[in-house]
């Protein structure tokens, strides 16, 4: 059987990271003497750290200052998840099942490499993830397909034999543009927003090696009728 692969987004797919990201921003702003509540975080959700800092901090910010504050925020995030790692329900079981079935596995994330490495280390079975592509590896963010294209290349698996598991609209669009089967996990985005995906699930437990293999086959056939 030809080699097939699954590429996972990290935040919201393998790691239930919403609360940890909120807490890390709250702690950063507390260090700066500024109140930052969950309503503000929800409004900022999906923005880059640079955009959030420019929007919320007074005065002109130099690039060096932005990098310093962003680095501090991510360090706080890692402190939080290192103590109490919030694996997504079903993520570790799915990784194990796919690896046992012969799938090649990768992570394709826009996050910092330190965050991705820590998550893979903390996930049970994370050592079975052969490739990780992070924000440092790409020059173009999702919905550009670059992150998934690099992952497939490093895995040595053609795009048509890959499935991507994403929770964000831009991630689904990136998977489709890469010529891969797109699986959407409802959470940060609604079913209606994720309608372009080839398969939409509410829980990772709904995914199995068999139905992912079938989905990849159908997706490839639709691209080459």
C-alpha positions in Angstrom: 0.0 0.0 0.0 1.4 3.5 -0.9 2.8 5.5 2.0 0.3 8.0 3.5 0.7 10.8 6.0 -1.3 12.9 8.4 -0.1 16.5 9.2 -1.5 18.0 12.4 -1.8 21.6 13.3 -0.7 22.1 16.9 -2.9 24.7 18.8 -6.5 23.6 19.0 -5.8 20.2 17.4 -3.1 18.4 19.5 -2.9 21.0 22.3 -6.0 22.5 24.0 -4.0 25.7 24.3 -6.6 28.5 24.5 -6.5 28.9 28.3 -2.7 28.6 28.5 -2.3 31.3 25.8 -4.8 33.6 27.6 -3.0 33.1 31.0 0.4 33.8 29.4 -0.9 37.1 27.9 -2.5 38.0 31.2 0.7 37.4 33.2 2.7 39.4 30.6 0.4 42.4 30.9 0.4 42.1 34.7 4.2 42.4 34.6 3.7 45.6 32.6 1.1 46.9 35.0 -1.8 46.5 32.6 -5.1 44.7 33.1 -5.9 42.2 30.3 -9.1 40.2 30.6 -10.6 37.3 28.7 -12.9 39.5 26.6 -9.8 41.3 25.3 -8.1 38.0 24.5 -11.1 36.7 22.7 -11.1 39.8 20.5 -7.4 39.3 19.8 -7.7 35.6 19.2 -6.1 34.7 15.8 -4.0 37.9 15.6 -0.2 37.8 15.6 1.6 38.6 18.8 3.0 41.7 17.0 -0.5 42.9 16.2 -1.7 42.4 19.7 1.2 44.3 21.2 0.9 47.2 18.9 -2.8 47.4 19.5 -2.7 47.3 23.3 0.5 49.0 24.4 0.9 52.8 24.3 3.6 54.7 22.4 5.9 53.6 19.7 7.3 50.1 20.0 10.7 49.1 18.4 11.1 45.8 16.7 13.5 44.8 19.4 11.0 45.6 22.1 8.3 43.6 20.3 10.6 40.6 20.0 11.5 40.9 23.7 7.8 41.0 24.8 6.8 38.3 22.4 9.6 36.1 23.7 8.6 36.7 27.3 5.0 35.8 26.5 5.9 32.5 24.8 8.3 31.6 27.7 5.3 32.1 30.1 3.2 29.9 27.9 5.7 27.1 28.0 6.0 27.4 31.8 2.2 26.9 32.0 1.9 23.9 29.7 5.1 22.3 31.1 3.4 22.1 34.5 0.0 20.9 33.3 0.0 19.8 29.7 -3.4 20.2 28.1 -3.5 17.5 25.4 -6.6 17.6 23.2 -9.0 14.8 24.0 -8.3 11.9 21.7 -5.0 13.3 20.3 -2.7 10.8 21.9 -4.9 7.9 21.0 -5.1 9.0 17.4 -1.3 9.5 17.1 -0.8 5.9 18.4 -3.4 4.4 16.1 -2.1 6.1 13.0 1.5 5.2 13.7 0.5 1.6 14.3 -1.3 1.6 11.0 1.8 2.8 9.1 1.0 6.5 8.6 3.8 9.0 8.6 3.1 11.8 11.0 4.0 15.5 11.1 3.2 18.8 12.8 2.7 21.9 10.6 2.4 24.9 12.9 3.0 28.7 12.7 4.1 28.6 16.4 7.6 29.0 17.7 9.8 25.9 17.5 10.3 25.8 21.3 6.5 25.6 21.7 6.1 22.8 19.1 9.1 20.9 20.5 7.7 21.0 24.1 4.2 19.9 22.9 5.7 16.9 21.0 7.8 16.0 24.1 4.8 16.1 26.4 2.4 14.2 24.1 2.2 10.5 24.8 3.5 9.0 21.6 4.9 12.3 20.4 8.2 10.5 19.5 6.2 9.0 16.6 5.8 12.4 15.0 8.7 12.3 12.5 8.6 15.9 11.2 7.8 19.3 12.7 7.5 22.5 10.6 7.3 25.7 12.7 7.0 29.4 12.2 10.7 29.7 11.6 10.6 27.3 8.7 8.1 29.3 6.6 8.1 32.7 5.0 4.4 32.7 4.2 1.6 32.0 6.7 -1.6 30.1 6.3 -3.8 30.1 4.1 -0.6 29.8 2.0 0.1 26.1 1.7 3.9 26.4 2.3 3.9 24.9 5.8 2.1 21.7 4.7 4.1 21.5 1.5 7.4 21.6 3.5 6.0 18.9 5.9 5.1 16.6 3.0 8.5 17.1 1.4 10.3 16.3 4.6 8.1 13.2 5.2 8.8 12.0 1.6 5.1 11.6 0.9 3.3 13.2 -2.1 0.7 15.9 -1.2 -2.1 13.8 -2.7 -1.4 11.1 -0.1 -1.6 13.5 2.9 -4.4 14.5 5.1 -4.3 17.6 7.3 -6.1 18.0 10.6 -6.9 21.7 11.3 -9.2 23.7 13.5 -8.9 27.1 11.6 -10.4 28.3 8.4 -7.0 29.5 7.1 -5.5 26.1 7.9 -8.3 24.3 5.9 -7.7 26.6 3.0 -3.9 26.0 3.2 -4.5 22.2 3.1 -6.8 22.4 0.1 -4.3 24.7 -1.7 -1.6 22.1 -1.0 -3.7 19.4 -2.7 -4.2 17.5 0.5 -7.3 16.1 2.2 -8.6 18.6 4.7 -10.1 17.5 8.0 -11.6 20.2 10.2 -12.0 19.9 14.0 -14.8 22.1 15.3 -13.7 24.3 18.2 -12.2 27.7 17.5 -14.2 27.8 14.3 -17.8 26.7 13.6 -19.0 24.0 11.2 -20.3 26.7 8.8 -16.9 28.4 8.8 -15.1 25.1 8.1 -17.5 24.1 5.3 -14.7 23.8 2.7 -13.1 20.9 4.6 -13.4 17.4 3.1 -14.5 16.1 6.5 -15.7 18.0 9.6 -15.6 16.3 13.1 -16.5 17.5 16.6 -14.0 15.2 18.3 -10.7 13.6 17.4 -12.2 10.2 18.5 -14.3 10.3 15.3 -11.1 9.8 13.3 -9.6 6.4 12.6 -6.8 5.2 10.3 -9.5 3.6 8.1 -11.6 6.7 7.6 -8.6 8.9 7.0 -7.2 6.5 4.5 -10.5 6.4 2.7 -10.7 10.2 2.7 -7.2 10.6 1.2 -8.3 8.2 -1.6 -11.5 10.1 -2.3 -9.6 13.5 -2.2 -6.9 12.2 -4.6 -9.5 10.8 -7.0 -11.5 14.1 -7.1 -8.3 15.9 -8.1 -7.6 13.4 -10.9 -11.0 12.4 -12.3 
